[in-house]
Amino acid sequence: MTPEKPQLRDPQIEPTDDVLEQVLGENVYPVFSELRQIAVNEYELEFQWRYYKDGGAWLCKVVHKKKTIFWLSVWNKYFRVAFYFTEKTRPGVTELSINDDLKKSLYSTKTFGKLIPLEFQITESQQLADLLEVTGYKKGLK
């Protein structure tokens, strides 16, 4: 079985709302729109899309001023959000009121150098509460 790959693989096709709606589908695109609206209006975040040759796909870096809060990638009928923490900032995540499985994944996922990933695979609105809880924590870190 071939591993699944992210969508948005054509460098010529920018991830406009129409493109995102087509790839995410009518059930998941509204969830993405809801996240973007809350992130921009309530957390003052900015969505920066860029095509990355090394990964062969468009990725969205979500930032507050110059600080990267999370990365977002688009897959078939869902989107992934990845936060990266360090040994120093990881314990703060476990104190958040988020799903225990997410907390456990911080100790079982493969690290990237000194970075510890926390990934969300988003398909429905109910998942945004935990994601936004982590967003607030990450934004507040020095």
PyMOL commands that place a pseudoatom at each C-alpha (Angstrom):
pseudoatom trace, name=CA, resn=MET, resi=1, chain=A, elem=C, hetatm=0, pos=[0.000, 0.000, 0.000]
pseudoatom trace, name=CA, resn=THR, resi=2, chain=A, elem=C, hetatm=0, pos=[1.371, 3.406, -0.950]
pseudoatom trace, name=CA, resn=PRO, resi=3, chain=A, elem=C, hetatm=0, pos=[1.595, 5.891, 1.878]
pseudoatom trace, name=CA, resn=GLU, resi=4, chain=A, elem=C, hetatm=0, pos=[-0.822, 8.762, 1.612]
pseudoatom trace, name=CA, resn=LYS, resi=5, chain=A, elem=C, hetatm=0, pos=[0.620, 12.033, 0.344]
pseudoatom trace, name=CA, resn=PRO, resi=6, chain=A, elem=C, hetatm=0, pos=[-0.462, 15.592, 0.998]
pseudoatom trace, name=CA, resn=GLN, resi=7, chain=A, elem=C, hetatm=0, pos=[-2.605, 17.268, -1.628]
pseudoatom trace, name=CA, resn=LEU, resi=8, chain=A, elem=C, hetatm=0, pos=[-1.773, 20.604, -3.299]
pseudoatom trace, name=CA, resn=ARG, resi=9, chain=A, elem=C, hetatm=0, pos=[1.254, 19.189, -5.084]
pseudoatom trace, name=CA, resn=ASP, resi=10, chain=A, elem=C, hetatm=0, pos=[1.212, 21.471, -8.152]
pseudoatom trace, name=CA, resn=PRO, resi=11, chain=A, elem=C, hetatm=0, pos=[3.426, 24.550, -7.619]
pseudoatom trace, name=CA, resn=GLN, resi=12, chain=A, elem=C, hetatm=0, pos=[1.389, 26.402, -10.279]
pseudoatom trace, name=CA, resn=ILE, resi=13, chain=A, elem=C, hetatm=0, pos=[-1.946, 26.017, -8.458]
pseudoatom trace, name=CA, resn=GLU, resi=14, chain=A, elem=C, hetatm=0, pos=[-2.119, 28.270, -5.418]
pseudoatom trace, name=CA, resn=PRO, resi=15, chain=A, elem=C, hetatm=0, pos=[-4.324, 27.126, -2.511]
pseudoatom trace, name=CA, resn=THR, resi=16, chain=A, elem=C, hetatm=0, pos=[-7.196, 29.570, -3.002]
pseudoatom trace, name=CA, resn=ASP, resi=17, chain=A, elem=C, hetatm=0, pos=[-10.476, 29.068, -1.151]
pseudoatom trace, name=CA, resn=ASP, resi=18, chain=A, elem=C, hetatm=0, pos=[-11.952, 27.355, -4.235]
pseudoatom trace, name=CA, resn=VAL, resi=19, chain=A, elem=C, hetatm=0, pos=[-9.020, 24.936, -4.466]
pseudoatom trace, name=CA, resn=LEU, resi=20, chain=A, elem=C, hetatm=0, pos=[-9.127, 24.216, -0.726]
pseudoatom trace, name=CA, resn=GLU, resi=21, chain=A, elem=C, hetatm=0, pos=[-12.876, 23.596, -0.828]
pseudoatom trace, name=CA, resn=GLN, resi=22, chain=A, elem=C, hetatm=0, pos=[-12.446, 21.165, -3.709]
pseudoatom trace, name=CA, resn=VAL, resi=23, chain=A, elem=C, hetatm=0, pos=[-9.706, 19.158, -1.960]
pseudoatom trace, name=CA, resn=LEU, resi=24, chain=A, elem=C, hetatm=0, pos=[-11.121, 19.223, 1.574]
pseudoatom trace, name=CA, resn=GLY, resi=25, chain=A, elem=C, hetatm=0, pos=[-14.719, 18.623, 0.505]
pseudoatom trace, name=CA, resn=GLU, resi=26, chain=A, elem=C, hetatm=0, pos=[-17.996, 20.121, 1.647]
pseudoatom trace, name=CA, resn=ASN, resi=27, chain=A, elem=C, hetatm=0, pos=[-17.769, 18.654, 5.156]
pseudoatom trace, name=CA, resn=VAL, resi=28, chain=A, elem=C, hetatm=0, pos=[-14.193, 19.598, 6.068]
pseudoatom trace, name=CA, resn=TYR, resi=29, chain=A, elem=C, hetatm=0, pos=[-13.751, 22.921, 4.243]
pseudoatom trace, name=CA, resn=PRO, resi=30, chain=A, elem=C, hetatm=0, pos=[-16.165, 24.726, 6.641]
pseudoatom trace, name=CA, resn=VAL, resi=31, chain=A, elem=C, hetatm=0, pos=[-14.066, 23.419, 9.558]
pseudoatom trace, name=CA, resn=PHE, resi=32, chain=A, elem=C, hetatm=0, pos=[-10.924, 24.858, 7.949]
pseudoatom trace, name=CA, resn=SER, resi=33, chain=A, elem=C, hetatm=0, pos=[-12.741, 28.176, 7.378]
pseudoatom trace, name=CA, resn=GLU, resi=34, chain=A, elem=C, hetatm=0, pos=[-13.875, 28.236, 11.007]
pseudoatom trace, name=CA, resn=LEU, resi=35, chain=A, elem=C, hetatm=0, pos=[-10.305, 27.628, 12.220]
pseudoatom trace, name=CA, resn=ARG, resi=36, chain=A, elem=C, hetatm=0, pos=[-8.936, 30.352, 9.949]
pseudoatom trace, name=CA, resn=GLN, resi=37, chain=A, elem=C, hetatm=0, pos=[-11.571, 32.863, 11.042]
pseudoatom trace, name=CA, resn=ILE, resi=38, chain=A, elem=C, hetatm=0, pos=[-10.949, 32.242, 14.767]
pseudoatom trace, name=CA, resn=ALA, resi=39, chain=A, elem=C, hetatm=0, pos=[-7.154, 32.166, 14.330]
pseudoatom trace, name=CA, resn=VAL, resi=40, chain=A, elem=C, hetatm=0, pos=[-7.113, 35.461, 12.435]
pseudoatom trace, name=CA, resn=ASN, resi=41, chain=A, elem=C, hetatm=0, pos=[-9.752, 37.355, 14.432]
pseudoatom trace, name=CA, resn=GLU, resi=42, chain=A, elem=C, hetatm=0, pos=[-9.229, 36.090, 17.976]
pseudoatom trace, name=CA, resn=TYR, resi=43, chain=A, elem=C, hetatm=0, pos=[-5.559, 35.007, 18.006]
pseudoatom trace, name=CA, resn=GLU, resi=44, chain=A, elem=C, hetatm=0, pos=[-4.233, 37.594, 15.511]
pseudoatom trace, name=CA, resn=LEU, resi=45, chain=A, elem=C, hetatm=0, pos=[-2.528, 34.903, 13.446]
pseudoatom trace, name=CA, resn=GLU, resi=46, chain=A, elem=C, hetatm=0, pos=[-1.555, 35.106, 9.801]
pseudoatom trace, name=CA, resn=PHE, resi=47, chain=A, elem=C, hetatm=0, pos=[-1.771, 32.243, 7.279]
pseudoatom trace, name=CA, resn=GLN, resi=48, chain=A, elem=C, hetatm=0, pos=[1.235, 32.144, 4.908]
pseudoatom trace, name=CA, resn=TRP, resi=49, chain=A, elem=C, hetatm=0, pos=[1.001, 29.612, 2.058]
pseudoatom trace, name=CA, resn=ARG, resi=50, chain=A, elem=C, hetatm=0, pos=[4.176, 28.583, 0.294]
pseudoatom trace, name=CA, resn=TYR, resi=51, chain=A, elem=C, hetatm=0, pos=[5.178, 25.793, -2.042]
pseudoatom trace, name=CA, resn=TYR, resi=52, chain=A, elem=C, hetatm=0, pos=[8.017, 23.710, -0.583]
pseudoatom trace, name=CA, resn=LYS, resi=53, chain=A, elem=C, hetatm=0, pos=[10.081, 21.840, -3.185]
pseudoatom trace, name=CA, resn=ASP, resi=54, chain=A, elem=C, hetatm=0, pos=[11.588, 19.453, -0.618]
pseudoatom trace, name=CA, resn=GLY, resi=55, chain=A, elem=C, hetatm=0, pos=[8.142, 18.190, 0.398]
pseudoatom trace, name=CA, resn=GLY, resi=56, chain=A, elem=C, hetatm=0, pos=[6.641, 18.681, -3.045]
pseudoatom trace, name=CA, resn=ALA, resi=57, chain=A, elem=C, hetatm=0, pos=[3.517, 20.397, -1.740]
pseudoatom trace, name=CA, resn=TRP, resi=58, chain=A, elem=C, hetatm=0, pos=[2.008, 23.650, -0.520]
pseudoatom trace, name=CA, resn=LEU, resi=59, chain=A, elem=C, hetatm=0, pos=[2.229, 24.171, 3.248]
pseudoatom trace, name=CA, resn=CYS, resi=60, chain=A, elem=C, hetatm=0, pos=[0.760, 26.892, 5.373]
pseudoatom trace, name=CA, resn=LYS, resi=61, chain=A, elem=C, hetatm=0, pos=[2.890, 28.452, 8.094]
pseudoatom trace, name=CA, resn=VAL, resi=62, chain=A, elem=C, hetatm=0, pos=[0.618, 30.074, 10.664]
pseudoatom trace, name=CA, resn=VAL, resi=63, chain=A, elem=C, hetatm=0, pos=[2.399, 32.874, 12.480]
pseudoatom trace, name=CA, resn=HIS, resi=64, chain=A, elem=C, hetatm=0, pos=[1.963, 35.548, 15.127]
pseudoatom trace, name=CA, resn=LYS, resi=65, chain=A, elem=C, hetatm=0, pos=[4.258, 38.420, 14.180]
pseudoatom trace, name=CA, resn=LYS, resi=66, chain=A, elem=C, hetatm=0, pos=[7.486, 36.504, 13.398]
pseudoatom trace, name=CA, resn=LYS, resi=67, chain=A, elem=C, hetatm=0, pos=[6.778, 33.459, 15.567]
pseudoatom trace, name=CA, resn=THR, resi=68, chain=A, elem=C, hetatm=0, pos=[5.583, 30.229, 13.942]
pseudoatom trace, name=CA, resn=ILE, resi=69, chain=A, elem=C, hetatm=0, pos=[2.595, 28.894, 15.873]
pseudoatom trace, name=CA, resn=PHE, resi=70, chain=A, elem=C, hetatm=0, pos=[1.790, 25.853, 13.723]
pseudoatom trace, name=CA, resn=TRP, resi=71, chain=A, elem=C, hetatm=0, pos=[2.090, 24.310, 10.261]
pseudoatom trace, name=CA, resn=LEU, resi=72, chain=A, elem=C, hetatm=0, pos=[-0.947, 23.235, 8.263]
pseudoatom trace, name=CA, resn=SER, resi=73, chain=A, elem=C, hetatm=0, pos=[-1.036, 20.747, 5.385]
pseudoatom trace, name=CA, resn=VAL, resi=74, chain=A, elem=C, hetatm=0, pos=[-3.988, 19.667, 3.267]
pseudoatom trace, name=CA, resn=TRP, resi=75, chain=A, elem=C, hetatm=0, pos=[-4.794, 16.007, 2.675]
pseudoatom trace, name=CA, resn=ASN, resi=76, chain=A, elem=C, hetatm=0, pos=[-7.674, 14.203, 1.000]
pseudoatom trace, name=CA, resn=LYS, resi=77, chain=A, elem=C, hetatm=0, pos=[-10.794, 15.216, 3.004]
pseudoatom trace, name=CA, resn=TYR, resi=78, chain=A, elem=C, hetatm=0, pos=[-8.877, 16.402, 6.094]
pseudoatom trace, name=CA, resn=PHE, resi=79, chain=A, elem=C, hetatm=0, pos=[-6.142, 18.793, 7.125]
pseudoatom trace, name=CA, resn=ARG, resi=80, chain=A, elem=C, hetatm=0, pos=[-3.215, 18.281, 9.455]
pseudoatom trace, name=CA, resn=VAL, resi=81, chain=A, elem=C, hetatm=0, pos=[-1.927, 20.785, 11.944]
pseudoatom trace, name=CA, resn=ALA, resi=82, chain=A, elem=C, hetatm=0, pos=[1.510, 20.308, 13.490]
pseudoatom trace, name=CA, resn=PHE, resi=83, chain=A, elem=C, hetatm=0, pos=[2.888, 22.159, 16.497]
pseudoatom trace, name=CA, resn=TYR, resi=84, chain=A, elem=C, hetatm=0, pos=[6.503, 21.774, 17.562]
pseudoatom trace, name=CA, resn=PHE, resi=85, chain=A, elem=C, hetatm=0, pos=[7.644, 21.948, 21.177]
pseudoatom trace, name=CA, resn=THR, resi=86, chain=A, elem=C, hetatm=0, pos=[10.925, 21.481, 23.067]
pseudoatom trace, name=CA, resn=GLU, resi=87, chain=A, elem=C, hetatm=0, pos=[11.745, 19.527, 26.236]
pseudoatom trace, name=CA, resn=LYS, resi=88, chain=A, elem=C, hetatm=0, pos=[11.281, 22.791, 28.132]
pseudoatom trace, name=CA, resn=THR, resi=89, chain=A, elem=C, hetatm=0, pos=[7.833, 23.638, 26.689]
pseudoatom trace, name=CA, resn=ARG, resi=90, chain=A, elem=C, hetatm=0, pos=[6.399, 20.092, 26.459]
pseudoatom trace, name=CA, resn=PRO, resi=91, chain=A, elem=C, hetatm=0, pos=[5.280, 19.839, 30.144]
pseudoatom trace, name=CA, resn=GLY, resi=92, chain=A, elem=C, hetatm=0, pos=[3.053, 22.898, 29.703]
pseudoatom trace, name=CA, resn=VAL, resi=93, chain=A, elem=C, hetatm=0, pos=[1.078, 21.077, 27.001]
pseudoatom trace, name=CA, resn=THR, resi=94, chain=A, elem=C, hetatm=0, pos=[0.339, 18.196, 29.371]
pseudoatom trace, name=CA, resn=GLU, resi=95, chain=A, elem=C, hetatm=0, pos=[-1.224, 20.685, 31.806]
pseudoatom trace, name=CA, resn=LEU, resi=96, chain=A, elem=C, hetatm=0, pos=[-3.727, 21.924, 29.205]
pseudoatom trace, name=CA, resn=SER, resi=97, chain=A, elem=C, hetatm=0, pos=[-7.297, 20.655, 29.262]
pseudoatom trace, name=CA, resn=ILE, resi=98, chain=A, elem=C, hetatm=0, pos=[-7.002, 18.696, 26.018]
pseudoatom trace, name=CA, resn=ASN, resi=99, chain=A, elem=C, hetatm=0, pos=[-7.596, 15.072, 25.034]
pseudoatom trace, name=CA, resn=ASP, resi=100, chain=A, elem=C, hetatm=0, pos=[-5.307, 12.683, 26.945]
pseudoatom trace, name=CA, resn=ASP, resi=101, chain=A, elem=C, hetatm=0, pos=[-4.335, 10.861, 23.746]
pseudoatom trace, name=CA, resn=LEU, resi=102, chain=A, elem=C, hetatm=0, pos=[-2.826, 14.098, 22.442]
pseudoatom trace, name=CA, resn=LYS, resi=103, chain=A, elem=C, hetatm=0, pos=[-0.813, 14.512, 25.640]
pseudoatom trace, name=CA, resn=LYS, resi=104, chain=A, elem=C, hetatm=0, pos=[0.438, 10.918, 25.426]
pseudoatom trace, name=CA, resn=SER, resi=105, chain=A, elem=C, hetatm=0, pos=[1.467, 11.397, 21.796]
pseudoatom trace, name=CA, resn=LEU, resi=106, chain=A, elem=C, hetatm=0, pos=[3.969, 14.060, 22.935]
pseudoatom trace, name=CA, resn=TYR, resi=107, chain=A, elem=C, hetatm=0, pos=[5.945, 11.284, 24.606]
pseudoatom trace, name=CA, resn=SER, resi=108, chain=A, elem=C, hetatm=0, pos=[5.595, 8.616, 21.936]
pseudoatom trace, name=CA, resn=THR, resi=109, chain=A, elem=C, hetatm=0, pos=[6.106, 10.422, 18.611]
pseudoatom trace, name=CA, resn=LYS, resi=110, chain=A, elem=C, hetatm=0, pos=[9.428, 10.615, 16.807]
pseudoatom trace, name=CA, resn=THR, resi=111, chain=A, elem=C, hetatm=0, pos=[11.285, 13.846, 17.492]
pseudoatom trace, name=CA, resn=PHE, resi=112, chain=A, elem=C, hetatm=0, pos=[12.931, 16.027, 14.847]
pseudoatom trace, name=CA, resn=GLY, resi=113, chain=A, elem=C, hetatm=0, pos=[16.242, 16.946, 16.413]
pseudoatom trace, name=CA, resn=LYS, resi=114, chain=A, elem=C, hetatm=0, pos=[15.222, 18.803, 19.550]
pseudoatom trace, name=CA, resn=LEU, resi=115, chain=A, elem=C, hetatm=0, pos=[11.671, 19.429, 18.319]
pseudoatom trace, name=CA, resn=ILE, resi=116, chain=A, elem=C, hetatm=0, pos=[8.744, 17.386, 19.597]
pseudoatom trace, name=CA, resn=PRO, resi=117, chain=A, elem=C, hetatm=0, pos=[5.744, 17.340, 17.259]
pseudoatom trace, name=CA, resn=LEU, resi=118, chain=A, elem=C, hetatm=0, pos=[2.099, 17.412, 18.284]
pseudoatom trace, name=CA, resn=GLU, resi=119, chain=A, elem=C, hetatm=0, pos=[-0.149, 16.633, 15.324]
pseudoatom trace, name=CA, resn=PHE, resi=120, chain=A, elem=C, hetatm=0, pos=[-3.861, 17.013, 14.795]
pseudoatom trace, name=CA, resn=GLN, resi=121, chain=A, elem=C, hetatm=0, pos=[-5.748, 15.368, 11.955]
pseudoatom trace, name=CA, resn=ILE, resi=122, chain=A, elem=C, hetatm=0, pos=[-8.839, 17.575, 11.597]
pseudoatom trace, name=CA, resn=THR, resi=123, chain=A, elem=C, hetatm=0, pos=[-12.105, 16.442, 10.042]
pseudoatom trace, name=CA, resn=GLU, resi=124, chain=A, elem=C, hetatm=0, pos=[-14.750, 18.053, 12.281]
pseudoatom trace, name=CA, resn=SER, resi=125, chain=A, elem=C, hetatm=0, pos=[-15.438, 21.228, 14.299]
pseudoatom trace, name=CA, resn=GLN, resi=126, chain=A, elem=C, hetatm=0, pos=[-15.372, 19.481, 17.681]
pseudoatom trace, name=CA, resn=GLN, resi=127, chain=A, elem=C, hetatm=0, pos=[-11.628, 18.934, 17.251]
pseudoatom trace, name=CA, resn=LEU, resi=128, chain=A, elem=C, hetatm=0, pos=[-10.964, 22.678, 17.093]
pseudoatom trace, name=CA, resn=ALA, resi=129, chain=A, elem=C, hetatm=0, pos=[-11.372, 23.223, 20.848]
pseudoatom trace, name=CA, resn=ASP, resi=130, chain=A, elem=C, hetatm=0, pos=[-8.216, 21.205, 21.664]
pseudoatom trace, name=CA, resn=LEU, resi=131, chain=A, elem=C, hetatm=0, pos=[-6.361, 22.696, 18.719]
pseudoatom trace, name=CA, resn=LEU, resi=132, chain=A, elem=C, hetatm=0, pos=[-7.206, 26.250, 19.818]
pseudoatom trace, name=CA, resn=GLU, resi=133, chain=A, elem=C, hetatm=0, pos=[-6.219, 25.443, 23.417]
pseudoatom trace, name=CA, resn=VAL, resi=134, chain=A, elem=C, hetatm=0, pos=[-2.757, 24.415, 22.181]
pseudoatom trace, name=CA, resn=THR, resi=135, chain=A, elem=C, hetatm=0, pos=[-2.649, 27.463, 19.859]
pseudoatom trace, name=CA, resn=GLY, resi=136, chain=A, elem=C, hetatm=0, pos=[-3.183, 29.783, 22.823]
pseudoatom trace, name=CA, resn=TYR, resi=137, chain=A, elem=C, hetatm=0, pos=[-0.453, 28.035, 24.807]
pseudoatom trace, name=CA, resn=LYS, resi=138, chain=A, elem=C, hetatm=0, pos=[2.045, 28.148, 21.920]
pseudoatom trace, name=CA, resn=LYS, resi=139, chain=A, elem=C, hetatm=0, pos=[1.289, 31.813, 21.196]
pseudoatom trace, name=CA, resn=GLY, resi=140, chain=A, elem=C, hetatm=0, pos=[1.921, 32.687, 24.854]
pseudoatom trace, name=CA, resn=LEU, resi=141, chain=A, elem=C, hetatm=0, pos=[5.363, 31.041, 25.002]
pseudoatom trace, name=CA, resn=LYS, resi=142, chain=A, elem=C, hetatm=0, pos=[8.416, 33.315, 25.097]
for i in range(1, 142): cmd.bond("trace and resi %d" % i, "trace and resi %d" % (i + 1))
show_as sticks, trace
zoom trace
